[in-house]
Amino acid sequence: MLTRPRNRSRPVTQAPRLFSRGSWAEARRVADVLRKETIGGALLLLGTVIALVWANSPWSGRYDALVAYEVGPAALHLDLSLGTWAADGLLAIFFFVAGLELKREFVAGDLRDPRRAAVPVAAAVGGVVVPALCYVVLNLGGALKGWAIPTATDIAFALAVLAVVGRFLPSALRTFLLTLAVVDDLLAILIIAVFYTAQLSIIPLLAALAPLGLFTVLVQRRVRSWWLLLPLAFTAWALVHASGVHATVAGVLLGFAVPVLRRDGAEGHGLAEHFEHRFRPLSAGIAVPIFAFFAAGVTVGGLDGLRSALTDPIALGIMAGLIVGKPIGIVLATWLTARFTRARIDTGLTWVDVTGLAMLGGIGFTVSLLIGELAFGTGSESDDHVKVAVLLGSLAAALLATVVLRMRNRTYRQLHAAEQVDRDNDNIPDVYQH
């Protein structure tokens, strides 16, 4: 009687790893981005503090007058307040850089591998859905139009906190947080375009396709001349603004138009990376801090005003979304992705580390303030409560993340030390060459 042999050789497939180390080029690029965003986070914090102090001082009237001061050509319907210029104009630069960053990650970065991209994208989606649900549950029958406020993660603030409390964090976790925040903000800008466009004018929107298309043709031909590209970008921005769609959408579309690879199709310093190096300091160091200065100045009104804000369901929904919804959504989506792909978390890391990063995702300052203004109107009582809730919720999220990440600091130091060993002295750590 013939029997099958029991010991048959089977191919051994290695289980996929969550937060495994990427390439050295990507780790070095992320480290450079983190340095620039950390400086931007410090300036963002400075602008916020100045705005809060001024708005709660005896000279608060002058702050309000400065925010409302109008400047710009009336003939082009661009006689806007300084606050509007900051929200619609300067943040377009921020989203232009975000568009460049995300496109580069998926075209030439480590996330061109769908298996690696699935984790931060799923985490970003979870970090949008669950906070929105938290807000809706606490505002049923009330002001539901603010549901999107706690859905965004502030890149600059989150990375600034990370630079202080998690500077030894492994490169894979840093890349995860950066990508998560970028995808998160782009989801937020999509929400703004779809749900917060009150009146849509088709003619200016269609007209915006002309300068956008010409801009695309020029950058695809690797044209870098600012005197050609900048007027086209401004015209596209102005027409999108006139259409009723939030003008920051133009920044994302312009960023997506820029090619990542060189003309010969090879990887390297393409036009997207060139623009990113030029515009990231402008975005992190000027655009976002100035927006924070004009957007964060809320007159609290002492303990009574604070008590009034914190008993408002709007504020409670925002804080619940940032402090509770964000970490639950990010961790749950990441865990489900791991279960679906049968992936295991990389050696040396635990789900506590994912939870700490997810708590950092609850720092929702810049875009949250923007959505709050769109939902309730600048200067309204609800808008003031939104600002208080975003500030307190982001602060609480930062403090909770600090506690969790500090608990794991010894492990991070060990992993960081292993990533720095270069025995062959070729300026590439050995772990990236295995």
Salt bridges, closest charged atoms under 4 A:
GLU26 OE2 - ARG29 NH2 3.07
GLU26 OE1 - ARG104 NH1 3.64
ASP32 OD1 - ARG35 NH2 3.55
ASP32 OD2 - LYS36 NZ 3.53
GLU37 OE2 - ARG280 NH1 2.60
ASP88 OD2 - HIS241 NE2 3.28
ASP88 OD1 - HIS246 NE2 2.98
GLU101 OE2 - ARG29 NH2 3.09
GLU101 OE1 - ARG280 NH2 3.00
GLU105 OE2 - ARG29 NH2 2.29
ASP113 OD2 - ARG115 NH2 3.39
ASP184 OD2 - LYS326 NZ 2.38
ASP264 OD1 - ARG262 NE 3.73
GLU267 OE2 - ARG112 NH1 2.20
GLU273 OE1 - ARG104 NH2 3.68
GLU273 OE2 - HIS269 ND1 3.20
GLU273 OE2 - HIS277 NE2 3.69
GLU276 OE2 - ARG29 NH1 3.54
GLU276 OE2 - ARG280 NH2 2.77
ASP304 OD1 - ARG307 NH1 2.88
ASP312 OD2 - HIS385 ND1 2.67
ASP353 OD1 - ARG408 NE 2.83
GLU381 OE2 - HIS385 NE2 3.92
ASP383 OD2 - LYS387 NZ 3.78
GLU419 OE2 - ARG21 NE 3.24
ASP430 OD2 - ARG423 NH1 3.87
